[in-house]
Amino acid sequence: MRPHFRFEDLEIWQLAKQMAVDFHRLAETLEARKYYRYAEQLRGAGLSVPNNIAEGSGSLHVAEFCQFLNIARRSLFENASMLLVFEAMGLWQKGQIDALLSDGDKLSRMITNFTRSRK
């Protein structure tokens, strides 16, 4: 039987994981257009959000967990910035990233509320 980690039950991790998958798919479109460095950056920042939530959940100290949640939230803002800059550069069409930006805004609020509930 496969082990189950407690972070898998966190709604914030579940949404962050789905967003990382979405960022990966967007990165594939960038690679197809030979924007390899942009694709790499988008993937890395996209994975940083669920990874920091997971890593922080393994902490024995609430303050340390909250620090990892803060890092995850900041990575989310990095992702939003890249999406908006790449859109301004014409790398995808207007509206193509709206749902992902909306999910990012929702996740940011969820991480903030979750962090506050831990203190």
N, C-alpha and C positions, 0 to 999 in steps of 0.2 A: 504494500500500500504506500502511496506517495505521501510524504510528510506535508503537513499544513502549517503555514506560518501565520502568526496572528495578524500581520499587516494585510493579508489577503482579505480579511473581513472588513477592513476599513473602506468606507465609501470613497474617501478621498484617494486612496491608493487605486481603487478600481477605475475611477474616472481618469486618474493620471496615467494608468496603464493603457487605457483606450486611446487617450490623446497621444501617447508615445507611438502607438501603432499608426495613428493618423499622420503624425509627423514623419514617420518612416515612409509612408506612402507618398507624401509630398516630396520627400527627399529623392525618391525614385524618379519623380518627374523632373527634378532639377538635374539629376545625373543623366537622364536621357537627353538633356539639352547641354550637357558637358559643363555644368556648374558643380563640379565635384566638391570643391571646398565648401560651398554653401550647403550642399547636401550633408556633408560630414558635420558641419556646425549645427544644423537643424536636428540631426539625429542625436548628437551628443547632448544638446540642451534638452531635447525631448525626453531622453532617457533619464536625465538628471532628476526630473520631478518625481517619478515613482521610486527611483532608487534612493533618494534622500528620505522619502517617507518611510520606505522599508528599513533603511539603515537606522533611522532615528527610533523606529518602533522597537528595535533590539536593545535600546539603551535601558539601563536600570534606573536612570535619573530623569525626572520630568523635565528639568531645565535643559538637559542635553537633547531630549526628544524635541522640545520646542525650538531649539537651535537648528536642528535638521529640518523641521517644518518651515522655518524661516528661509533656509537655503532653497528648499523646494519651491517656495512661493517666489523667490527672486529668480530662479531658473524659469519659472512660468512667465515672468515678465520679460525675460530675455527672449523666450520663444515668441511672445506677442510682438515684440519689437522687430524680430527678424521677419515675421510674417508681413508686417506692415511695410517694412523697408523693401522687401522683395516684391511686394505688390506694387509699390511706387516705382520700382525699377521695371515693371511690366513683365515679371516672370510668371505671373498667372493673372487671370482675368479678375476684374472687379467682382466681388461677391463670392468668389471661389473659396475664400478662407473665412467667410462670415460665421459659419457654424462653429468652426474651430476657435475663433476669437470669443464667441459666446460661451463655449464650453470652458475656455480659459478664464474668463471673467467669473463664471460660476465656481470653478475650482478654486480660484484665488479667495473668494469669499468663504468657501467651505473650509479652506485651510486656516484662514484667519479665525473663524468661529471655533474650529476644532482646537486651535492653539489656545485661545482664550479659555476654553472649557478645561484645559489641562492645568492651568495656573491656579 
